Amino acid sequence: MRHLLTAAAAAIALGVGAARGELLLSANDNKVMLENGVVRTLREPAPDTLTIIDIAANPPVIRTEIAVPTSIVGPPLSVAITPDERLALVTANQRPDPTDAGKLVPGTTMAVVDLTANPPRIAATLQTGAGPAGVSINRAGTMALVAHRAEGTVGIYRIANGQVTAAGKVDIGPVASEVSHVAFAPDGRHALVTRYGDHSVNVLQIDGDRVVKLDREITTGVRPYGLAITPDGRHAVVANVGRGTGDADTVSLIDLTQPPFRVVDTVSVGQTPEGIQVSPDNRLVAVTVMNGSNKPGNSPFHGPGLVKVLKIENGRLSVVSEGRVGTWSQGAAFSADGRMLYVGNMSEKDISVFRVAEDGKLSEGGPRIRLTGGSVALRVAERAR
């Protein structure tokens, strides 16, 4: 907690609320840790945190870190930021069981963080469905959608005048479908939803505040989890996280240029692809691959954590480069110009920094960014291009 207070004091000195930059947000979980391939829940954890990083600065500058509940469970897309960088939304898929220390139960809340306050603060805590996981905000900054992983629904939230209010839910499937993430198409008229439990993706149609599930289920690979849509709206990419049995898992490419939307290519990327994002110029895909880094050291499937860069070309995916990252690595995010890539490392409690060449090749981009908790989600603002 002393670190949090120190960071907040530094933020006041820097004038966080007034300063402008390009913000990278990291949601950090302190409730669990990985010990030789085994996830252990801590009985008296430090608070989870949200780190607010100015990546327009060189090197990047941590503006502040504040206590905000979050969770490693769900795809590493549990934080989102409005296009004007005024608000952040952070979901908490799991929370400590108030009756049994060291046990976690499904969460039911989402924090609304005012990034313009000095220092930033939680402005509201909203009720969600059970197990809120992936969250996204449309490009207009007027709506948020939240995947309820323990409920089979997507929550709808209205954003206006710095306020976020609940506007209903849309049923996606049974609880066993484990709805994991939802992402808007750039025009705001459609969204895609991953169903981890039954290996498919649903299409949503959006008209104002009305969100409807269409009668279209797209079949992807095993256990689709993270999802991202290119800024031009032509393609979506899905990380098929697999069963964690040491086999090579996949990323699928969905063609959104004409209905019905469909998978047009699937490529192998290695064990357990978690975080996935697309570059601002629509050409590249970054995917974090656990590669067995979350398995015991003596496992035949143990290996170093990786981030891989794929290229989208002529309706096909191909792997063009890779880089070493940390252990149990989660989210990935590109800078606004696409020249930098950031990867959150859960076990090391830091963020790896890479430079991205025109051809997608990766090189070291600077020292890792230290955090007060294990990074479980990364996000930058999705602006009109």
C-alpha positions in Angstrom: 0.0 0.0 0.0 2.9 2.4 0.6 3.9 2.0 -3.0 0.3 3.0 -4.1 0.4 6.1 -1.9 3.8 7.0 -3.2 2.6 6.6 -6.8 -0.4 8.7 -6.1 1.6 11.5 -4.6 3.9 11.4 -7.6 0.9 11.6 -9.9 -0.3 14.7 -8.1 3.1 16.3 -8.6 3.0 15.4 -12.3 -0.6 16.7 -12.8 -2.0 13.4 -14.1 -5.5 14.7 -14.6 -4.4 17.6 -16.7 -1.6 16.0 -18.7 -2.2 14.5 -22.1 -0.3 11.6 -23.6 -0.9 8.2 -25.0 -2.1 5.9 -22.2 -1.4 2.2 -21.7 -3.5 0.6 -18.9 -2.4 -2.5 -17.1 -4.9 -4.3 -14.8 -2.9 -6.2 -12.2 -4.0 -9.2 -10.0 -2.4 -9.8 -6.6 -4.7 -12.5 -5.4 -3.0 -15.5 -7.0 0.6 -16.6 -7.9 2.1 -19.4 -9.9 4.4 -21.8 -8.0 6.2 -24.3 -10.3 3.1 -24.7 -12.5 0.5 -24.6 -9.7 -1.8 -21.6 -9.2 -2.0 -20.7 -5.5 -4.6 -18.3 -4.0 -3.1 -16.0 -1.4 -4.9 -15.7 1.9 -4.0 -12.1 2.6 -3.3 -10.5 -0.8 -2.3 -7.0 -1.5 -4.9 -5.0 -3.4 -5.2 -5.5 -7.1 -4.1 -2.4 -9.0 -4.5 -0.4 -12.2 -1.3 1.0 -13.7 -1.6 4.1 -15.9 1.4 4.5 -18.2 2.2 7.3 -20.6 3.8 5.6 -23.6 4.1 8.8 -25.6 7.1 9.5 -23.3 10.4 7.9 -24.1 11.0 5.8 -22.0 7.4 5.2 -20.9 6.4 6.9 -17.6 4.1 5.4 -15.0 1.8 8.2 -14.1 0.2 6.4 -11.2 -1.1 3.1 -9.8 -4.3 2.8 -7.9 -6.2 0.0 -6.1 -8.8 -1.5 -8.5 -10.3 -5.0 -8.3 -9.6 -7.2 -11.3 -8.8 -10.9 -12.0 -6.5 -13.1 -14.0 -9.5 -15.3 -14.9 -10.9 -14.6 -18.4 -9.0 -13.4 -21.4 -6.5 -10.6 -20.8 -9.0 -8.0 -22.0 -10.6 -7.1 -18.6 -9.7 -3.4 -19.0 -10.9 -0.9 -21.6 -10.4 2.8 -22.1 -12.7 5.4 -23.8 -11.4 6.9 -27.1 -11.0 10.3 -25.3 -9.0 8.7 -22.5 -11.4 10.1 -19.9 -12.7 6.8 -18.4 -11.4 3.3 -17.9 -13.5 0.2 -17.2 -12.1 -2.7 -15.2 -13.9 -6.0 -14.6 -13.3 -8.4 -11.7 -14.1 -11.9 -12.8 -13.2 -13.3 -9.3 -13.1 -11.9 -5.8 -12.1 -13.3 -2.4 -14.7 -15.4 -0.7 -15.7 -13.3 2.4 -16.4 -16.5 4.3 -13.3 -18.5 3.4 -9.9 -16.8 3.2 -7.8 -18.2 0.4 -10.8 -19.1 -1.8 -12.1 -17.2 -4.8 -15.7 -16.9 -6.0 -17.2 -15.3 -9.1 -17.2 -11.5 -9.1 -20.1 -9.3 -10.0 -18.6 -5.8 -10.4 -16.9 -3.5 -12.8 -15.0 -0.4 -11.7 -15.4 2.9 -13.6 -12.1 4.9 -13.2 -12.0 8.6 -13.8 -8.7 9.2 -15.6 -9.2 13.0 -15.5 -9.2 13.2 -11.7 -6.0 14.2 -10.0 -5.0 11.6 -9.1 -7.3 9.1 -11.1 -9.9 7.4 -8.9 -12.7 4.9 -8.9 -15.7 7.0 -9.7 -18.3 4.2 -9.5 -18.6 0.5 -9.0 -21.3 -1.1 -11.2 -23.0 -4.4 -10.7 -22.6 -6.9 -13.6 -23.6 -10.4 -14.3 -21.7 -13.3 -12.8 -18.0 -13.5 -13.7 -17.5 -10.4 -15.8 -14.5 -11.0 -18.1 -13.7 -9.3 -21.4 -14.9 -5.7 -21.8 -14.9 -3.4 -24.9 -16.0 0.2 -25.7 -17.2 1.3 -29.1 -15.3 3.8 -31.2 -17.8 6.5 -30.5 -17.3 6.1 -26.8 -21.0 5.7 -26.1 -21.4 2.0 -25.3 -19.6 -0.7 -23.5 -20.2 -4.5 -23.7 -19.1 -6.9 -21.0 -18.9 -10.7 -21.3 -20.3 -12.5 -18.3 -18.3 -15.7 -18.2 -20.2 -17.4 -15.4 -23.7 -16.5 -16.7 -23.8 -16.8 -20.5 -24.8 -13.2 -21.2 -23.3 -9.9 -22.4 -24.0 -6.8 -20.3 -24.8 -3.5 -22.1 -23.7 -0.2 -20.6 -24.4 3.3 -21.8 -21.6 6.0 -21.6 -22.6 9.6 -21.6 -21.3 12.8 -19.9 -18.7 10.9 -17.9 -21.2 8.5 -16.5 -21.6 4.7 -17.2 -25.0 3.2 -16.6 -26.4 -0.3 -17.1 -28.7 -0.7 -20.1 -29.6 -4.4 -20.0 -28.3 -7.8 -21.1 -28.4 -10.0 -24.1 -28.5 -13.8 -23.7 -25.8 -15.6 -25.6 -25.9 -19.2 -24.4 -26.0 -21.5 -21.4 -23.6 -21.0 -18.5 -21.5 -23.8 -20.0 -20.8 -21.7 -23.1 -18.5 -19.6 -20.9 -18.9 -16.3 -22.8 -15.4 -14.8 -22.5 -14.8 -11.7 -24.6 -16.8 -9.3 -26.8 -15.4 -6.8 -29.4 -17.1 -4.1 -31.4 -16.7 -3.7 -35.2 -15.3 -0.2 -36.0 -18.7 1.0 -37.3 -20.4 0.1 -34.0 -23.2 -1.9 -35.7 -21.9 -5.4 -34.9 -19.9 -7.1 -32.3 -18.4 -10.6 -31.9 -18.5 -12.8 -28.8 -16.2 -15.7 -28.0 -17.8 -18.8 -26.4 -14.9 -20.7 -24.8 -17.1 -23.5 -23.6 -18.5 -24.6 -27.0 -15.9 -23.5 -29.5 -17.8 -20.9 -31.3 -18.2 -17.1 -31.9 -21.5 -15.3 -31.9 -22.4 -12.2 -34.0 -24.3 -9.4 -32.3 -26.2 -6.6 -34.2 -26.4 -3.2 -32.6 -28.9 -0.4 -33.2 -28.7 2.4 -30.7 -29.0 0.8 -27.2 -30.6 -2.3 -28.7 -28.2 -5.3 -29.0 -29.5 -8.5 -30.6 -27.8 -11.9 -31.0 -28.0 -13.0 -34.7 -28.6 -16.5 -35.7 -25.0 -17.1 -36.7 -22.5 -19.2 -34.9 -19.0 -19.2 -36.3 -16.9 -22.3 -35.6 -13.4 -21.6 -34.6 -10.7 -23.7 -33.0 -10.7 -25.3 -29.5 -11.8 -22.9 -26.8 -11.9 -19.4 -28.5 -10.9 -16.9 -25.8 -9.4 -13.5 -26.8 -10.6 -11.7 -29.8 -9.6 -8.5 -31.8 -11.0 -6.8 -34.8 -8.9 -4.8 -37.3 -9.4 -1.1 -37.3 -10.7 -1.2 -40.9 -13.3 -3.8 -39.9 -12.3 -6.3 -42.5 -11.1 -9.1 -40.3 -11.2 -10.4 -36.8 -8.7 -12.7 -35.1 -9.5 -15.2 -32.4 -7.0 -16.9 -30.0 -8.1 -20.5 -29.5 -6.6 -21.2 -26.1 -7.0 -25.0 -26.3 -7.2 -27.5 -23.5 -3.7 -26.9 -21.9 -2.6 -30.4 -22.7 0.7 -29.4 -24.3 -0.5 -29.5 -27.9 0.0 -26.7 -30.3 -3.0 -24.3 -30.3 -4.2 -21.9 -32.9 -5.3 -18.4 -34.1 -8.3 -18.1 -36.5 -8.9 -15.3 -39.0 -12.6 -14.3 -39.6 -13.6 -12.5 -42.8 -16.0 -9.6 -41.9 -16.2 -8.1 -45.4 -19.5 -9.8 -46.3 -22.2 -11.7 -44.5 -22.3 -14.3 -43.3 -19.0 -13.8 -41.4 -16.8 -16.8 -41.6 -13.4 -18.3 -40.6 -11.1 -18.3 -43.6 -7.8 -19.4 -42.1 -6.4 -20.9 -38.9 -2.7 -21.3 -38.1 -0.8 -23.0 -35.3 1.1 -20.7 -32.9 2.0 -23.0 -30.0 0.7 -23.8 -26.6 -2.0 -21.6 -25.1 -2.4 -18.3 -26.9 -3.8 -15.8 -24.4 -3.6 -12.1 -25.3 -4.3 -11.0 -28.9 -4.4 -7.6 -30.6 -4.1 -6.2 -34.1 -1.9 -3.3 -35.3 -3.3 0.1 -36.1 -2.5 -0.4 -39.8 -4.5 -3.7 -40.0 -1.5 -5.8 -41.1 -0.1 -7.4 -38.0 -1.5 -9.5 -35.1 0.4 -9.9 -31.8 -0.5 -13.0 -29.7 1.0 -14.0 -26.4 1.8 -17.7 -26.2 2.4 -19.3 -22.8 4.4 -22.1 -24.5 4.4 -24.1 -21.3 5.8 -21.3 -19.2 2.9 -21.9 -16.8 3.7 -25.6 -16.4 6.1 -27.3 -13.9 9.8 -27.1 -14.7 10.0 -30.8 -15.1 7.1 -31.0 -17.5 7.9 -32.2 -21.0 5.8 -29.3 -22.2 7.6 -26.6 -20.2 9.1 -23.8 -22.2 9.8 -20.0 -22.2 6.9 -17.5 -22.7 6.7 -16.1 -26.2 4.9 -13.3 -28.1 4.4 -14.0 -31.8 3.6 -11.6 -34.6 1.4 -12.8 -37.4 0.8 -11.1 -40.8 -2.7 -10.7 -42.4 -2.3 -10.9 -46.2 -4.7 -11.9 -48.9 -7.1 -13.4 -46.4 -4.4 -15.6 -44.8 -2.4 -15.6 -41.6 1.4 -16.3 -41.3 3.8 -16.1 -38.4 6.6 -13.6 -39.2 8.5 -13.2 -35.9 8.6 -14.0 -32.2 10.1 -12.7 -29.0 10.8 -14.0 -25.5 8.6 -12.6 -22.7 8.0 -13.6 -19.1 6.1 -16.4 -17.3 2.4 -16.8 -17.5 2.2 -13.8 -19.8 -1.2 -12.3 -20.6 -2.1 -9.1 -22.5 -0.6 -7.5 -25.6 -1.0 -3.9 -26.9 0.4 -1.9 -29.8 1.2 1.8 -29.6 -0.9 4.1 -31.7 1.7 4.3 -34.5 2.2 0.5 -34.4 5.9 0.8 -33.8 5.9 -0.5 -30.2 4.5 -3.6 -28.7 3.9 -4.2 -25.0 3.3 -7.6 -23.3 2.2 -8.1 -19.7 4.0 -10.7 -17.6 2.0 -12.0 -14.7 4.6 -13.8 -12.6 7.4 -11.2 -13.1 5.0 -8.3 -12.4 6.2 -6.3 -15.3 5.7 -5.4 -19.0 8.0 -6.4 -21.8 8.7 -3.7 -24.4 9.4 -4.4 -28.1 10.1 -2.4 -31.2 8.1 -3.5 -34.3 9.7 -3.2 -37.7 7.8 -2.6 -40.9 8.0 -6.3 -41.7 6.8 -7.3 -38.3 10.2 -8.3 -36.9 10.6 -7.7 -33.2 13.6 -6.2 -31.3 14.2 -5.1 -27.8 12.4 -1.8 -27.2 13.7 -0.8 -23.7 13.7 -2.0 -20.1 10.7 -3.8 -18.7 8.1 -1.6 -16.9 7.8 -2.6 -13.3 4.3 -3.0 -11.7 2.8 -3.5 -8.3 1.0 -6.6 -9.3 0.9 -9.3 -11.9 -0.3 -7.8 -15.2 -3.4 -9.7 -16.4 -4.7 -7.2 -19.0 -3.4 -4.5 -21.3 -5.3 -1.9 -23.3 -4.9 1.4 -25.2 -7.7 3.6 -26.5 -9.2 2.5 -29.8 -9.6 5.7 -31.8 -11.1 6.5 -35.2 -8.5 6.1 -38.0 
